[in-house]
Amino acid sequence: MATSKLQALWNHPAGPKTIHFWAPTFKWGISIANIADFAKPPEKISYPQQIAVTATGIIWSRYSLVITPKNWNLFSVNVAMAGTGIYQLSRKIRNDYFNEEQQPTLAKE
């Protein structure tokens, strides 16, 4: 039984013999790097970079479900990209706009 499942995966149109498998597999590196950046201070987060990661994740998540064959590896990596991008953007926005410590104080005369 296990052999037939492995053979089915191997021969799948989006299986390991195709670019449709390897491209999303290597794309996981972006999501993993974004997760590693959770430890970064919010001041060092880039709006353009995180907007690009989030938009890419959202757009390609949808696309991966419309193409034939459905590519669940592509779908899952893009959901992870969108999720980590949204989280990083929320950290940056919270820090830039809602952080009490960075509010400028008025000089007393």
Salt bridges, closest charged atoms under 4 A:
ASP37 OD2 - LYS40 NZ 3.91
ASP96 OD2 - LYS92 NZ 3.68
